[in-house]
Each structure stands twice: as C-alpha cells, then as structure tokens.
Amino acid sequence: MQPVSCNTQTAYKWGEGGVGWPLVDTGGPKVALARGMALHIPPGTDHAITNESSNEIQFLVISAPSTRSDRREIVVKK
C-alpha cells in the first residue's frame, strides 16, 4: 500500500472546473465503444465511463436488479 497525493497522481477534469486525482489505479482494461454498441458489465464490477473525445456523448444504463441508491450523479451545467 502506497500513499498518494496530488503531487504523485495525474489530475483529471471533473465536472465544470473541478479537478480530481485517483486514489486507486486498478489498471483495469479500457474498452472503446462506437455509436450503437453495448457492453455488459458483470454485477459487482467497478467501472467508469469516460469520454476521451471532444464530442458530446449520451449513454443508456440498464440495470437488474435495481441500482437505486448505489451511484452518485454529477450534473454539468452548460
């Protein structure tokens, strides 16, 4: 286990004007999806959606069982 700080981790943009630093880098695989593609993420798998393009994205989440109360939503004001 190694301590981390903003001096040892690479920062990323978060929301409108926010900056974040990862506390844990699991080294998980990246999967690139194109328009119209889908991806099954098994239950209990940590995951995140990132947009590495300059285009706006939209995505649909379908969960079973319900994911009520297990996520945090970030609202980006334009």
CYANA upper distance limits for C-alpha pairs under 8 A (distance plus 0.5 A):
  4 VAL  CA      8 THR  CA      6.38
  4 VAL  CA      9 GLN  CA      7.16
  4 VAL  CA     23 LEU  CA      6.95
  5 SER  CA      9 GLN  CA      6.66
  5 SER  CA     21 TRP  CA      8.17
  5 SER  CA     23 LEU  CA      8.44
  6 CYS  CA     10 THR  CA      7.72
  6 CYS  CA     11 ALA  CA      7.56
  6 CYS  CA     21 TRP  CA      6.83
  9 GLN  CA     21 TRP  CA      6.63
  9 GLN  CA     22 PRO  CA      7.32
 10 THR  CA     21 TRP  CA      6.82
 10 THR  CA     22 PRO  CA      8.17
 11 ALA  CA     19 VAL  CA      6.91
 11 ALA  CA     20 GLY  CA      6.05
 11 ALA  CA     21 TRP  CA      5.31
 11 ALA  CA     22 PRO  CA      8.09
 12 TYR  CA     19 VAL  CA      6.18
 12 TYR  CA     20 GLY  CA      5.85
 12 TYR  CA     21 TRP  CA      6.87
 13 LYS  CA     17 GLY  CA      7.57
 13 LYS  CA     18 GLY  CA      6.36
 13 LYS  CA     19 VAL  CA      5.26
 13 LYS  CA     20 GLY  CA      6.86
 14 TRP  CA     18 GLY  CA      5.17
 14 TRP  CA     19 VAL  CA      5.71
 14 TRP  CA     20 GLY  CA      6.63
 15 GLY  CA     19 VAL  CA      8.48
 15 GLY  CA     74 ILE  CA      7.45
 15 GLY  CA     75 VAL  CA      7.81
 15 GLY  CA     76 VAL  CA      6.03
 16 GLU  CA     76 VAL  CA      6.46
 16 GLU  CA     77 LYS  CA      7.46
 33 LEU  CA     37 MET  CA      6.39
 33 LEU  CA     38 ALA  CA      7.81
 41 ILE  CA     45 THR  CA      7.16
 51 ASN  CA     57 ILE  CA      7.62
 63 SER  CA     67 THR  CA      6.87
 67 THR  CA     71 ARG  CA      7.92
